[in-house]
């Protein structure tokens, strides 16, 4: 084991400079320096060309007042985490060590104006920030860039810590809420058990006193059953009403779509439109239809669906067949190069469609109103 080398640090103090270079030191004699008031006031410290692998404890606290520090030509692998306590440091020489990175506290070295990190196995990011430091200008730039870099790193670390703290707080709140819910659940279960016990005790007591309470419960049971039946009937009526409302909406939508389709047929071919009106004029006798609907509603709702389906299956294919030929003629005309003619007259066709739709809706409404009035009269 190598014996620790001891030196008299007083002999190495000259004015405001403490020169411990070329002393073969394996560690910095911090205790000896801190014990001497004259030495501790030195603003320049040179510990270069030794065998230092670390700076030990309390280094930064002891030398927090120094302005210039030379640690070149050592074996330093790490700098202490509190290195940022050297807030007055302006000149730092770390040439030819074994440093791969620097502590985050470098962000506090706001006074640093000169930095040499040449011949250190720095990680790529750190090497790019530090630069080459081949002249005074590059060494000054290295000091500014490294401090700025670690200010950004420190900011990111603070944001990360704040985010983690917020997440921990949120998790604690969620755990507290879960615990409260669990506690409330336990209380409710306990209350239910106590209520059940009290009820059982009351029943036993009433049984001893002649069973009066049991008789009251038995009298209330038919009333409770009647209330359940009424609730069930109300639910059934609500469902039946919603189904009827849906059927009415479906019927109205079907009529409107039929009117719109017939209006389009009138634009395609007026002759076909007149044939449709003639055909529908025979069929549009709403009194028997309304009577049938009312009878179906009284008997079976499924028959109403069958009736609607029958009407749709009768009318829609008829209208499609009547307008198919005209649609084919239009397509052939468009394919032959007459598209410009039809596009110019498109506004007129749309206006005619609008008028015919109004006419059909008015006629249909009048027929429905007269049929309903005749049925009830």
C-alpha positions, 0 to 999 in steps of 0.5 A: 500500500502506497504511503500517503505523502504529507507536505507543509502547505504553508511553504507553498503559499506566496501572496495570494497564490497557493502552488501545490503543483508537482508535489506528487499529491494523491489527494488534496490536503483540504483539512490542512488548508482549512486550518490555516486562515492565511492559506484559505484566503488565497484566490489562485490555487494550482494543483496541477501535475499531481496524481489526483483521482478525485478532489475529496470532500469539502473541496468546493466549500473550502475554496468557494472564494478562489478566482483561478484553479489549475487542475491540469495533468492529473487523473481526475475521473469525476468532479464533486457534485457541489463543484458549483459552489466555486461561484467566484471562479473565472479561470479553470484549467482541466487539461489532460485528465480522465473526465467524461462529463461534468457535474450539473452544478456547473450551471452555477459558475456564472463568473467563469470566463476561461475553460480548458478541457482538452485531452479528456475522454469527454462524451460526444455531447460534452465534447461538442459543447466544449470545443477544441480550446486551441487559443484564448478565444476558443477557451473563453467560448468554451467557458460560456458554452459549457455554463449555458449548456448546464443551465439548460440541463439544470432547467430540464432537471428542475422541470422533470423533478417538478413533473415527477413531484406533481405525478407523485402528488396526483398518485397520492390523491388517487390513493387517498380517494381510493382509501376513502371510498374503501372506508366508506364502503366498509362503513356502509357494509357495517351499517347494513349489517347493523341494520339487519341485526336491529331488524332481526332483533325487532322481529324477535321482540315483536314475536315475543310481544304477540307478532304485531310487527309481523302482521303489519309486514304481511299487510304491507306485502300486497300493497308493495306487490301492487306497486311493482305491477303498476311500475311494470305496466308504466314501463311497458306503456313507455316502451309502446309509446316510443315504438309508436313514435318511431313508426310515425317518424318512419311513415312521415319520412317515407312520404316525404321521400316519395314526394321528393322522388316523384318531383324528380320524375316530373323533371325527367319526364312530364308524361311519366309524372302524369302517369304516376299521379294517375296511378297514385290518385286511384290508390290515395284513398286514405279512409280505408288505410286509416281504418286499417291502421287503427285496427292494426294498432288495436290488434297487433303492431307487427301487421302495421310493419307488414302493411308499411312494407307492402306499400313501399314494395308496391310504389317504389318499384313502380316509380323506378320502372316508369323513370328508368327509360327517361334516365337512360335517355338522359345518360345517352344524351350526356355521353353524346356531348350534350352535357352543356345544354343540360347544365345550363338548364339545371337551375330551371329543373331544380325550380320545377322540382321545388314547385312539384314537391310543394304541389304533391305535399299540399295534395297529399296533406289535403287528402290525409286531412279529409280522410281523417275528418271523414273517419271521425265524422 
